[in-house]
């Protein structure tokens, strides 16, 4: 699920830039390396390598779009987030000790969001899920289309149900904080992005 670019020089030196997600790089005769978002690895023809951090995942790009729309003088809230902005937001949030996901990666397809992540609360479990979204009476309601545990052994149904309940519950907790300020009209998932529109409540303050 990672997104990366690869450049190979004439002398065989290979440079891999990890733009999103997490990737494991296997080098002959050495232990596998795990690359996180924003890292670069340069592999020399003789097997030597070096890594460097190109950028740190940051919530700022996504937050800036929401804040800019929020601070417009009219009562309309409208913003569009790309996969890259959402994935960078999730990567930065995963550094928070109380955040419920690790190694999250999102793909936006028409009318569908696919996510692969490690759920860390209330139980640790690798999950992949397909979600749709509808808006009912101003509230965003995620709909699970499919879900699977990313492990080789079968996961008991009660454990999987608990994971689904936890995932949706935590999403709802985050959304609940928005309902005091916004009545949502639409969440439209497109290829590579999600468009959110709504109405600001009259007594909602401006973002700082």
C-alpha positions as a Python dict, from the first residue, in 0.01 Angstrom:
ca = {
    (1, 'X'): (0, 0, 0),
    (2, 'X'): (300, 234, 2),
    (3, 'X'): (359, 502, -260),
    (4, 'X'): (715, 565, -365),
    (5, 'X'): (939, 676, -649),
    (6, 'X'): (1247, 490, -770),
    (7, 'X'): (1540, 639, -961),
    (8, 'X'): (1831, 430, -1091),
    (9, 'X'): (2150, 610, -1192),
    (10, 'X'): (2383, 497, -1471),
    (11, 'X'): (2626, 352, -1215),
    (12, 'X'): (2347, 138, -1064),
    (13, 'X'): (2285, 353, -757),
    (14, 'X'): (1917, 324, -665),
    (15, 'X'): (1724, 592, -480),
    (16, 'X'): (1383, 520, -329),
    (17, 'X'): (1167, 801, -189),
    (18, 'X'): (872, 687, 21),
    (19, 'X'): (591, 937, -26),
    (20, 'X'): (314, 760, 164),
    (21, 'X'): (268, 453, 381),
    (22, 'X'): (530, 211, 508),
    (23, 'X'): (755, -17, 305),
    (24, 'X'): (1003, -293, 380),
    (25, 'X'): (1325, -293, 178),
    (26, 'X'): (1519, -619, 150),
    (27, 'X'): (1892, -586, 86),
    (28, 'X'): (2086, -901, 1),
    (29, 'X'): (2294, -1018, 295),
    (30, 'X'): (2143, -769, 540),
    (31, 'X'): (1836, -736, 759),
    (32, 'X'): (1526, -587, 602),
    (33, 'X'): (1476, -214, 654),
    (34, 'X'): (1142, -49, 726),
    (35, 'X'): (1087, 288, 563),
    (36, 'X'): (820, 528, 687),
    (37, 'X'): (656, 818, 506),
    (38, 'X'): (900, 1090, 412),
    (39, 'X'): (1215, 877, 411),
    (40, 'X'): (1466, 817, 133),
    (41, 'X'): (1704, 525, 99),
    (42, 'X'): (2001, 534, -139),
    (43, 'X'): (2143, 192, -232),
    (44, 'X'): (2493, 167, -375),
    (45, 'X'): (2587, -111, -621),
    (46, 'X'): (2815, -267, -357),
    (47, 'X'): (2523, -309, -113),
    (48, 'X'): (2603, -7, 103),
    (49, 'X'): (2312, 223, 177),
    (50, 'X'): (2213, 537, 360),
    (51, 'X'): (1877, 675, 469),
    (52, 'X'): (1762, 1031, 518),
    (53, 'X'): (1443, 1205, 622),
    (54, 'X'): (1301, 1417, 338),
    (55, 'X'): (1005, 1545, 537),
    (56, 'X'): (817, 1477, 858),
    (57, 'X'): (448, 1386, 827),
    (58, 'X'): (244, 1690, 926),
    (59, 'X'): (-122, 1760, 994),
    (60, 'X'): (-78, 2117, 867),
    (61, 'X'): (-174, 2073, 496),
    (62, 'X'): (-511, 1916, 579),
    (63, 'X'): (-579, 2146, 874),
    (64, 'X'): (-495, 2454, 666),
    (65, 'X'): (-758, 2368, 404),
    (66, 'X'): (-1028, 2318, 666),
    (67, 'X'): (-929, 2636, 853),
    (68, 'X'): (-925, 2848, 536),
    (69, 'X'): (-1275, 2733, 444),
    (70, 'X'): (-1395, 2779, 800),
    (71, 'X'): (-1279, 3140, 817),
    (72, 'X'): (-1456, 3256, 501),
    (73, 'X'): (-1724, 3520, 569),
    (74, 'X'): (-2019, 3318, 439),
    (75, 'X'): (-2186, 3026, 614),
    (76, 'X'): (-2072, 2763, 362),
    (77, 'X'): (-1804, 2512, 457),
    (78, 'X'): (-1640, 2349, 157),
    (79, 'X'): (-1302, 2182, 131),
    (80, 'X'): (-1137, 1903, -65),
    (81, 'X'): (-864, 1679, 73),
    (82, 'X'): (-638, 1459, -137),
    (83, 'X'): (-521, 1111, -44),
    (84, 'X'): (-173, 1249, 21),
    (85, 'X'): (-303, 1511, 265),
    (86, 'X'): (-519, 1261, 452),
    (87, 'X'): (-242, 1003, 471),
    (88, 'X'): (7, 1261, 594),
    (89, 'X'): (-246, 1371, 857),
    (90, 'X'): (-294, 1011, 974),
    (91, 'X'): (81, 948, 983),
    (92, 'X'): (134, 1256, 1200),
    (93, 'X'): (-158, 1166, 1427),
    (94, 'X'): (-20, 815, 1480),
    (95, 'X'): (262, 972, 1680),
    (96, 'X'): (4, 1076, 1940),
    (97, 'X'): (-6, 815, 2219),
    (98, 'X'): (-388, 812, 2240),
    (99, 'X'): (-454, 784, 1864),
    (100, 'X'): (-624, 456, 1780),
    (101, 'X'): (-453, 374, 1447),
    (102, 'X'): (-98, 300, 1338),
    (103, 'X'): (47, 262, 987),
    (104, 'X'): (-278, 386, 833),
    (105, 'X'): (-310, 420, 457),
    (106, 'X'): (-620, 549, 276),
    (107, 'X'): (-718, 520, -91),
    (108, 'X'): (-1009, 717, -234),
    (109, 'X'): (-1211, 560, -515),
    (110, 'X'): (-1544, 683, -653),
    (111, 'X'): (-1796, 655, -364),
    (112, 'X'): (-1559, 443, -158),
    (113, 'X'): (-1268, 482, 80),
    (114, 'X'): (-1034, 191, 141),
    (115, 'X'): (-817, 185, 449),
    (116, 'X'): (-544, -46, 574),
    (117, 'X'): (-421, 11, 927),
    (118, 'X'): (-326, -140, 1259),
    (119, 'X'): (-596, -88, 1519),
    (120, 'X'): (-428, -47, 1858),
    (121, 'X'): (-731, 9, 2083),
    (122, 'X'): (-902, -182, 2243),
    (123, 'X'): (-712, -472, 2084),
    (124, 'X'): (-419, -475, 1842),
    (125, 'X'): (-523, -601, 1501),
    (126, 'X'): (-425, -538, 1139),
    (127, 'X'): (-734, -444, 941),
    (128, 'X'): (-832, -358, 587),
    (129, 'X'): (-1174, -211, 522),
    (130, 'X'): (-1388, -57, 252),
    (131, 'X'): (-1611, 229, 365),
    (132, 'X'): (-1888, 430, 210),
    (133, 'X'): (-2020, 753, 358),
    (134, 'X'): (-2364, 908, 372),
    (135, 'X'): (-2491, 1223, 542),
    (136, 'X'): (-2811, 1190, 746),
    (137, 'X'): (-2967, 1497, 909),
    (138, 'X'): (-2637, 1681, 904),
    (139, 'X'): (-2432, 1396, 1047),
    (140, 'X'): (-2169, 1187, 870),
    (141, 'X'): (-2240, 815, 886),
    (142, 'X'): (-1962, 578, 770),
    (143, 'X'): (-2087, 250, 627),
    (144, 'X'): (-1865, -57, 634),
    (145, 'X'): (-1887, -236, 299),
    (146, 'X'): (-1624, -498, 380),
    (147, 'X'): (-1362, -562, 644),
    (148, 'X'): (-1090, -819, 691),
    (149, 'X'): (-816, -892, 940),
    (150, 'X'): (-471, -882, 785),
    (151, 'X'): (-336, -1191, 959),
    (152, 'X'): (-276, -1546, 843),
    (153, 'X'): (-479, -1712, 1119),
    (154, 'X'): (-860, -1683, 1127),
    (155, 'X'): (-987, -1410, 1359),
    (156, 'X'): (-1286, -1509, 1576),
    (157, 'X'): (-1599, -1319, 1473),
    (158, 'X'): (-1648, -1162, 1819),
    (159, 'X'): (-1296, -1016, 1800),
    (160, 'X'): (-1358, -880, 1450),
    (161, 'X'): (-1694, -736, 1559),
    (162, 'X'): (-1520, -567, 1852),
    (163, 'X'): (-1264, -420, 1614),
    (164, 'X'): (-1538, -285, 1383),
    (165, 'X'): (-1725, -136, 1678),
    (166, 'X'): (-1406, 25, 1807),
    (167, 'X'): (-1312, 166, 1465),
    (168, 'X'): (-1654, 318, 1402),
    (169, 'X'): (-1685, 434, 1762),
    (170, 'X'): (-1359, 625, 1755),
    (171, 'X'): (-1448, 779, 1420),
    (172, 'X'): (-1781, 888, 1566),
    (173, 'X'): (-1607, 1043, 1867),
    (174, 'X'): (-1397, 1262, 1640),
    (175, 'X'): (-1698, 1358, 1429),
    (176, 'X'): (-1905, 1445, 1737),
    (177, 'X'): (-1668, 1732, 1803),
    (178, 'X'): (-1761, 1884, 1466),
    (179, 'X'): (-2138, 1867, 1498),
    (180, 'X'): (-2149, 2159, 1741),
    (181, 'X'): (-2006, 2376, 1463),
    (182, 'X'): (-2121, 2229, 1131),
    (183, 'X'): (-2428, 2075, 976),
    (184, 'X'): (-2289, 1862, 694),
    (185, 'X'): (-2456, 1851, 353),
    (186, 'X'): (-2240, 1609, 157),
    (187, 'X'): (-1928, 1396, 167),
    (188, 'X'): (-1838, 1297, -188),
    (189, 'X'): (-1557, 1049, -233),
    (190, 'X'): (-1391, 1080, -571),
    (191, 'X'): (-1090, 921, -735),
    (192, 'X'): (-798, 1041, -521),
    (193, 'X'): (-983, 1293, -305),
    (194, 'X'): (-1282, 1361, -81),
    (195, 'X'): (-1503, 1670, -102),
    (196, 'X'): (-1686, 1787, 211),
    (197, 'X'): (-1960, 2051, 216),
    (198, 'X'): (-2178, 2183, 495),
    (199, 'X'): (-2323, 2484, 673),
    (200, 'X'): (-2158, 2659, 964),
    (201, 'X'): (-2380, 2697, 1266),
    (202, 'X'): (-2456, 3064, 1343),
    (203, 'X'): (-2293, 3060, 1688),
    (204, 'X'): (-1978, 2875, 1577),
    (205, 'X'): (-1653, 3068, 1640),
    (206, 'X'): (-1384, 3132, 1381),
    (207, 'X'): (-1082, 2901, 1382),
    (208, 'X'): (-760, 3038, 1527),
}
